[in-house]
Amino acid sequence: MNSIPCVIMRGGTSRGPFIRMKDLPSDQAQQADILLSLMGSGHALQIDGIGGGDPLTSKVAIVERSSHPDADVDYLFAQVDVVNKRVDFNPNCGNMLSAVGPYAIETGLVEPQDGTTVVKVHNLNTQRLIECHVPTPGKQVQYEGSVTISGVPGSAAGIQLSFLDIMGSKTGQLLPTGNPCDEIEGVEVSCIDAATPIMLLRAESVGLTGQESPAELDNNAALLTHLETLRREAGRRMGMGDVSQSVLPKVVLISSAEAASNTLNVRYFVPHRCHKAIAVTGAMAVAAAINVPGSVANHMAISTQKLSAGQLLSQIVLEHPSGSIELTAEYRQQNAFDLARVSLIRTARKIMSGQIFYAATSKEAGNHAIETVD
């Protein structure tokens, strides 16, 4: 057995190992083999690794010093499939990102300041910059605090994440199809790329109320098949090619918020199971969509009187199965197509540190699906 240094951390509503890029081989296929082994993929319970048998706990953060002039560290996210021998290096994960700052400080990649340490992160999946404001009283990372986030028990110290210039993170365009609204097989959808590419549609357009639980949605085989058909066509129209082996674009169902103070209700897919909350990047994409004139989300926000036509909404609250998530959108010159940053508060926790073991590379190494960073 081989081993590498590792810190297991919870970031937001996700959990996984954090490892240094320098401790991995440079070849991405070899990296994927190691990740599959250490997570135990290929078994529904990931019994031979540290994965939790769920997409939210089958994630890996790879961090290293950055050569980017405006960043302290590079962050490469990997989504490791639970059952299939597949690793996707394409998407970013904002929840795992919330632990990148603490990890960088704890491992000596960034020198802590007294009070708050701003860790500037260069995400290699999207080539975008994120500022992580980590509480460091006495130059020590503070994990305990009074901030609560939906989907995580208890409370912890708040970490502010500010994502900069997120539009067109994978396709280069906020509206990859060129339209705020498209029709696929009779269903109105909005294809948006902001932090991550999504296909957004009204829950009622596929016969749902939008209040269904993740378990109900996951057990609806006909629905999942229909959504996958729509997703693949959306991916093609977005210029992403054949997305059948990729987790992008993600699917988001929207409906009216139950609480008067909230903006929209969402169900987010990852992509073949419903998220028990919502991914940070997905939430930012929905926030951007709300302010795009003519989008499905914009129409719903206006029809439910959460937004007036021609205005931009800066404070956005999205309901999800575990509660809600709050975001702040900042635009340059009040232009819906010039989104400067989106900020939100997350929490993180260090769970353990030590050596993580993985099986020696087999003769079949590399014989699995890998979605590489563009």
C-alpha positions as CSV (number, residue, x, y, z in Angstrom):
1,M,0.0,0.0,0.0
2,N,1.1,3.6,-0.7
3,S,0.2,6.6,1.3
4,I,0.2,10.4,1.1
5,P,-0.5,13.2,3.7
6,C,-4.1,14.1,4.1
7,V,-6.5,16.2,6.1
8,I,-10.2,15.2,6.1
9,M,-12.4,18.3,6.3
10,R,-16.0,19.3,6.1
11,G,-16.5,22.2,3.8
12,G,-20.1,23.6,3.9
13,T,-22.4,20.6,3.2
14,S,-19.7,18.5,1.7
15,R,-16.8,16.4,3.1
16,G,-13.7,14.8,1.8
17,P,-9.9,14.5,1.8
18,F,-7.7,17.6,1.2
19,I,-4.3,16.7,-0.3
20,R,-1.3,18.6,-1.8
21,M,-0.8,18.5,-5.5
22,K,2.9,17.9,-5.0
23,D,2.1,14.6,-3.4
24,L,0.3,13.3,-6.5
25,P,1.7,12.2,-9.9
26,S,1.5,14.9,-12.6
27,D,-0.5,12.6,-14.9
28,Q,-4.2,13.2,-14.4
29,A,-5.1,9.5,-15.2
30,Q,-2.8,8.4,-12.5
31,Q,-4.3,11.0,-10.1
32,A,-7.7,9.6,-10.9
33,D,-6.6,6.0,-10.1
34,I,-5.3,7.1,-6.7
35,L,-8.5,9.1,-5.9
36,L,-10.7,6.1,-6.9
37,S,-8.8,3.9,-4.6
38,L,-8.7,6.2,-1.5
39,M,-12.4,6.9,-1.8
40,G,-13.3,3.2,-2.3
41,S,-15.3,3.8,-5.5
42,G,-16.9,0.9,-7.4
43,H,-19.0,-0.1,-4.4
44,A,-22.2,1.6,-3.3
45,L,-20.9,2.0,0.3
46,Q,-17.4,2.8,-0.8
47,I,-16.5,0.2,1.8
48,D,-12.9,0.0,0.9
49,G,-12.2,3.7,1.2
50,I,-13.2,6.9,3.0
51,G,-16.1,7.9,0.8
52,G,-19.5,8.0,2.4
53,G,-21.6,6.4,-0.3
54,D,-23.0,9.7,-1.4
55,P,-21.9,12.3,-4.0
56,L,-21.6,14.9,-1.2
57,T,-19.0,12.8,0.6
58,S,-17.2,11.5,-2.4
59,K,-15.2,14.7,-3.2
60,V,-11.5,15.6,-3.1
61,A,-9.8,18.9,-2.8
62,I,-6.2,19.2,-4.3
63,V,-4.4,22.3,-3.1
64,E,-1.0,23.8,-3.9
65,R,1.0,27.0,-3.9
66,S,-0.2,29.2,-6.8
67,S,1.9,30.7,-9.6
68,H,-1.0,33.0,-10.4
69,P,0.0,36.6,-9.7
70,D,-3.3,37.3,-7.8
71,A,-3.6,34.1,-5.8
72,D,-2.1,32.4,-2.8
73,V,-3.1,28.8,-3.6
74,D,-4.4,26.7,-6.5
75,Y,-7.4,24.5,-5.9
76,L,-8.4,21.6,-8.1
77,F,-11.7,19.9,-7.3
78,A,-12.4,16.3,-8.2
79,Q,-15.9,14.7,-8.0
80,V,-15.3,11.0,-7.5
81,D,-18.2,8.7,-8.6
82,V,-19.5,6.4,-5.9
83,V,-20.3,3.3,-7.9
84,N,-18.6,3.8,-11.3
85,K,-14.9,4.1,-11.9
86,R,-15.2,7.8,-12.9
87,V,-13.5,11.0,-11.8
88,D,-14.7,14.4,-13.0
89,F,-12.2,17.2,-12.8
90,N,-14.5,19.6,-14.7
91,P,-16.8,21.2,-12.0
92,N,-15.9,23.4,-9.1
93,C,-17.3,22.8,-5.6
94,G,-17.9,25.9,-3.5
95,N,-18.8,23.9,-0.4
96,M,-15.4,22.1,-0.4
97,L,-13.8,25.5,-1.2
98,S,-14.9,26.9,2.1
99,A,-12.3,24.6,3.8
100,V,-9.5,25.5,1.3
101,G,-8.6,28.6,3.2
102,P,-8.4,26.9,6.6
103,Y,-6.4,24.0,5.0
104,A,-4.0,26.4,3.3
105,I,-3.3,28.1,6.7
106,E,-3.1,24.9,8.7
107,T,-0.5,23.4,6.2
108,G,1.7,26.5,6.0
109,L,0.7,27.5,2.5
110,V,-0.6,30.9,3.7
111,E,0.7,32.8,6.7
112,P,-2.1,33.7,9.1
113,Q,-2.9,37.2,10.2
114,D,-4.3,38.2,13.6
115,G,-8.0,38.6,13.3
116,T,-9.0,37.6,9.7
117,T,-6.8,36.0,7.0
118,V,-7.9,36.5,3.4
119,V,-6.8,33.5,1.3
120,K,-6.9,34.2,-2.4
121,V,-7.7,31.0,-4.3
122,H,-7.3,30.3,-8.0
123,N,-9.7,27.5,-9.0
124,L,-8.1,25.4,-11.7
125,N,-11.5,23.9,-12.7
126,T,-12.9,27.3,-13.8
127,Q,-9.8,29.5,-13.9
128,R,-11.6,31.9,-11.6
129,L,-10.5,33.7,-8.4
130,I,-12.2,33.5,-5.0
131,E,-11.5,35.3,-1.8
132,C,-11.8,33.3,1.4
133,H,-12.1,35.3,4.6
134,V,-11.0,33.0,7.4
135,P,-11.3,34.0,11.1
136,T,-7.8,33.7,12.6
137,P,-7.8,35.3,16.1
138,G,-4.3,35.1,17.6
139,K,-3.2,33.8,14.1
140,Q,-5.0,30.5,14.7
141,V,-7.8,29.1,12.5
142,Q,-11.0,29.4,14.4
143,Y,-13.5,26.6,13.8
144,E,-15.9,27.1,16.7
145,G,-18.6,29.8,16.3
146,S,-22.3,30.7,16.3
147,V,-22.9,30.6,12.5
148,T,-25.3,27.9,11.3
149,I,-25.9,26.8,7.7
150,S,-28.7,24.6,6.4
151,G,-27.7,21.0,6.0
152,V,-25.0,21.0,8.7
153,P,-25.8,20.2,12.4
154,G,-24.6,22.6,15.1
155,S,-22.8,25.9,14.6
156,A,-19.3,27.0,13.6
157,A,-17.2,30.1,12.7
158,G,-18.4,31.8,9.6
159,I,-16.1,31.9,6.5
160,Q,-17.0,34.5,3.8
161,L,-16.5,33.4,0.3
162,S,-16.5,36.0,-2.5
163,F,-16.4,34.6,-6.0
164,L,-15.1,37.0,-8.6
165,D,-16.2,37.3,-12.2
166,I,-18.1,34.0,-12.4
167,M,-19.9,34.5,-15.7
168,G,-19.0,32.0,-18.4
169,S,-16.9,29.8,-16.1
170,K,-16.9,26.8,-18.4
171,T,-18.3,27.9,-21.7
172,G,-17.1,31.5,-21.8
173,Q,-20.6,33.0,-21.9
174,L,-23.3,33.7,-19.4
175,L,-25.9,32.6,-22.0
176,P,-24.1,29.7,-23.8
177,T,-27.0,29.2,-26.2
178,G,-27.3,32.9,-26.9
179,N,-30.9,32.9,-25.4
180,P,-32.2,33.6,-21.9
181,C,-34.8,30.9,-22.6
182,D,-34.9,27.9,-24.9
183,E,-37.4,25.1,-25.5
184,I,-36.3,21.5,-25.4
185,E,-38.9,18.8,-26.1
186,G,-41.7,21.3,-25.3
187,V,-40.1,22.3,-21.9
188,E,-38.9,25.9,-21.3
189,V,-35.4,25.9,-19.9
190,S,-32.7,28.5,-19.2
191,C,-29.1,27.5,-19.9
192,I,-26.9,29.6,-17.6
193,D,-23.1,29.5,-17.0
194,A,-22.1,31.4,-13.9
195,A,-19.8,29.6,-11.5
196,T,-21.1,26.4,-13.1
197,P,-23.2,25.6,-16.1
198,I,-26.9,24.8,-15.2
199,M,-30.1,24.0,-17.0
200,L,-32.9,25.6,-15.1
201,L,-36.6,24.8,-15.5
202,R,-39.9,25.2,-13.6
203,A,-40.8,22.2,-11.5
204,E,-44.4,22.4,-12.8
205,S,-43.2,22.0,-16.4
206,V,-42.2,18.3,-15.6
207,G,-45.3,17.6,-13.5
208,L,-43.9,18.5,-10.0
209,T,-44.8,20.9,-7.3
210,G,-41.1,21.6,-6.5
211,Q,-41.7,20.7,-2.8
212,E,-40.8,17.0,-3.3
213,S,-38.1,15.5,-1.1
214,P,-34.8,14.3,-2.6
215,A,-35.8,10.7,-1.8
216,E,-39.1,11.2,-3.8
217,L,-37.2,12.6,-6.7
218,D,-34.5,10.0,-6.7
219,N,-37.1,7.2,-6.7
220,N,-38.9,8.7,-9.7
221,A,-37.1,6.8,-12.5
222,A,-39.3,8.3,-15.3
223,L,-38.5,11.8,-14.1
224,L,-34.7,11.2,-13.9
225,T,-34.7,9.7,-17.4
226,H,-36.6,12.8,-18.7
227,L,-34.3,15.2,-17.0
228,E,-31.2,13.4,-18.3
229,T,-32.6,13.6,-21.9
230,L,-33.2,17.4,-21.4
231,R,-29.7,17.8,-19.8
232,R,-27.8,16.1,-22.6
233,E,-29.6,18.2,-25.2
234,A,-28.9,21.4,-23.1
235,G,-25.2,20.4,-22.9
236,R,-25.1,20.0,-26.7
237,R,-26.7,23.4,-27.3
238,M,-24.4,25.0,-24.7
239,G,-21.4,23.9,-26.8
240,M,-20.3,21.3,-24.3
241,G,-20.6,18.3,-26.7
242,D,-21.7,14.9,-25.4
243,V,-22.2,15.4,-21.6
244,S,-23.4,11.8,-20.9
245,Q,-20.2,11.1,-19.0
246,S,-20.0,14.5,-17.3
247,V,-21.7,16.0,-14.3
248,L,-22.1,19.2,-16.2
249,P,-24.5,20.9,-16.8
250,K,-26.4,20.5,-13.6
251,V,-30.2,20.5,-13.5
252,V,-32.1,22.9,-11.3
253,L,-35.9,22.8,-10.7
254,I,-37.4,26.0,-9.4
255,S,-40.8,26.8,-7.8
256,S,-42.3,29.6,-5.7
257,A,-40.7,30.1,-2.3
258,E,-42.9,29.1,0.6
259,A,-41.5,31.9,2.9
260,A,-42.5,35.4,1.9
261,S,-38.9,36.6,2.6
262,N,-37.3,34.0,0.3
263,T,-36.7,34.4,-3.4
264,L,-37.2,31.0,-5.0
265,N,-37.4,27.3,-4.0
266,V,-34.9,25.0,-5.7
267,R,-34.2,21.3,-6.3
268,Y,-30.6,20.7,-7.5
269,F,-29.4,17.5,-9.2
270,V,-25.8,16.3,-9.1
271,P,-26.7,15.3,-11.8
272,H,-28.6,12.0,-11.4
273,R,-29.5,12.4,-7.7
274,C,-31.2,15.3,-6.0
275,H,-28.8,17.3,-3.7
276,K,-30.0,17.3,-0.1
277,A,-29.3,21.1,-0.1
278,I,-27.8,22.9,-3.0
279,A,-24.2,23.3,-4.2
280,V,-22.7,26.8,-3.7
281,T,-21.8,27.1,-7.4
282,G,-25.3,26.0,-8.3
283,A,-26.8,28.6,-6.0
284,M,-24.7,31.3,-7.6
285,A,-25.8,30.3,-11.1
286,V,-29.4,30.5,-10.0
287,A,-28.7,33.9,-8.4
288,A,-27.3,35.1,-11.7
289,A,-30.2,33.7,-13.6
290,I,-32.7,35.6,-11.5
291,N,-31.4,38.9,-12.8
292,V,-31.2,37.8,-16.5
293,P,-34.1,39.4,-18.3
294,G,-36.3,36.8,-20.0
295,S,-34.9,33.8,-18.1
296,V,-37.2,31.2,-16.5
297,A,-35.9,32.3,-13.0
298,N,-36.4,36.0,-13.9
299,H,-40.0,35.4,-15.0
300,M,-40.8,33.5,-11.8
301,A,-39.2,36.1,-9.6
302,I,-41.2,38.9,-11.3
303,S,-44.5,36.8,-11.3
304,T,-44.1,36.2,-7.5
305,Q,-43.3,39.8,-6.9
306,K,-39.8,39.1,-5.6
307,L,-38.4,41.4,-8.3
308,S,-39.6,44.3,-10.4
309,A,-39.1,44.2,-14.2
310,G,-35.9,46.0,-15.1
311,Q,-34.4,45.9,-11.6
312,L,-31.6,43.8,-10.2
313,L,-31.9,41.8,-7.0
314,S,-28.8,41.9,-4.9
315,Q,-29.9,39.9,-1.8
316,I,-31.1,36.5,-2.8
317,V,-32.4,33.7,-0.5
318,L,-32.9,30.2,-2.1
319,E,-35.0,27.6,-0.3
320,H,-33.8,24.0,-0.6
321,P,-34.6,20.6,1.0
322,S,-32.5,21.3,4.1
323,G,-33.3,25.0,4.6
324,S,-32.0,28.0,2.7
325,I,-28.9,29.7,1.4
326,E,-28.3,33.5,1.3
327,L,-26.2,35.2,-1.4
328,T,-25.2,38.7,-2.2
329,A,-24.7,39.7,-5.9
330,E,-22.7,42.7,-6.9
331,Y,-23.0,44.1,-10.4
332,R,-20.9,46.7,-12.2
333,Q,-23.0,49.7,-13.2
334,Q,-26.3,47.8,-12.6
335,N,-25.7,45.6,-15.6
336,A,-27.2,42.1,-15.4
337,F,-24.5,40.9,-17.8
338,D,-21.6,42.3,-15.7
339,L,-21.7,40.4,-12.5
340,A,-18.6,41.4,-10.4
341,R,-18.9,39.1,-7.5
342,V,-21.2,36.8,-5.5
343,S,-20.6,36.4,-1.8
344,L,-22.0,34.1,0.9
345,I,-21.1,32.6,4.3
346,R,-20.1,29.0,4.8
347,T,-18.5,27.0,7.7
348,A,-15.8,24.4,7.8
349,R,-14.3,21.9,10.3
350,K,-11.1,19.9,10.4
351,I,-11.9,16.3,11.2
352,M,-8.6,14.5,11.1
353,S,-5.1,14.6,9.7
354,G,-2.5,12.0,8.9
355,Q,-1.6,9.5,6.1
356,I,-4.2,8.2,3.7
357,F,-3.5,4.8,2.1
358,Y,-4.4,3.7,-1.4
359,A,-3.8,0.6,-3.5
360,A,-0.9,0.3,-5.8
361,T,-1.7,1.2,-9.4
362,S,-3.0,-1.9,-11.1
363,K,-2.5,-3.1,-14.7
364,E,-5.9,-1.6,-15.5
365,A,-4.8,1.8,-14.4
366,G,-6.4,4.6,-16.4
367,N,-9.2,2.3,-17.8
368,H,-12.0,4.4,-16.5
369,A,-13.8,7.6,-17.4
370,I,-12.0,10.8,-16.6
371,E,-13.5,14.2,-17.3
372,T,-10.5,16.5,-17.5
373,V,-10.3,20.2,-17.0
374,D,-10.6,22.1,-20.2
